[in-house]
Amino acid sequence: GHPSIAEATAASMAVNILTSLDRPGTSIFAGHDSDHEALAAALALRWGAPAPGASLTASALRFDRAGDEVAVSMVMPVSVARDAGWKAVPVARMSAEDLRGRVEEGTRVGCAHAPEAWPAAQAVIA
């Protein structure tokens, strides 16, 4: 059959997440709300603002790897009001292997763009 929109749309970002987590450290992925919603659907992730799996403008998904454990959080503005501040909402904790399984099961990896085509809008903090 045809891949769902989320499976295809999330593939490039999900594969990029796995690549960035080949080593311990923090990776932050900014994207449009549709990018975050596709990842939420494809990887079975949920956070609570403004609705489960939705995101506010200027939000980013943060992945922290320490050893084999990956902690996922959504970093978002407290509100749309100017200078309202930021908050990090815990989303999930899992093993790196579990995350890899979620990417393989929840996305169509074959739909991912080649790494050289990925935008440079990712920050990797070692």
Secondary structure as GFF3:
##gff-version 3
##sequence-region A 1 126
A	DSSP	alpha_helix	5	9	.	.	.	ID=ss1
A	DSSP	alpha_helix	11	20	.	.	.	ID=ss2
A	DSSP	beta_strand	25	30	.	.	.	ID=ss3
A	DSSP	alpha_helix	33	43	.	.	.	ID=ss4
A	DSSP	beta_strand	60	66	.	.	.	ID=ss5
A	DSSP	beta_strand	69	77	.	.	.	ID=ss6
A	DSSP	beta_strand	86	95	.	.	.	ID=ss7
A	DSSP	alpha_helix	96	106	.	.	.	ID=ss8
A	DSSP	three_ten_helix	109	111	.	.	.	ID=ss9
A	DSSP	three_ten_helix	115	117	.	.	.	ID=ss10
A	DSSP	beta_strand	122	125	.	.	.	ID=ss11
###
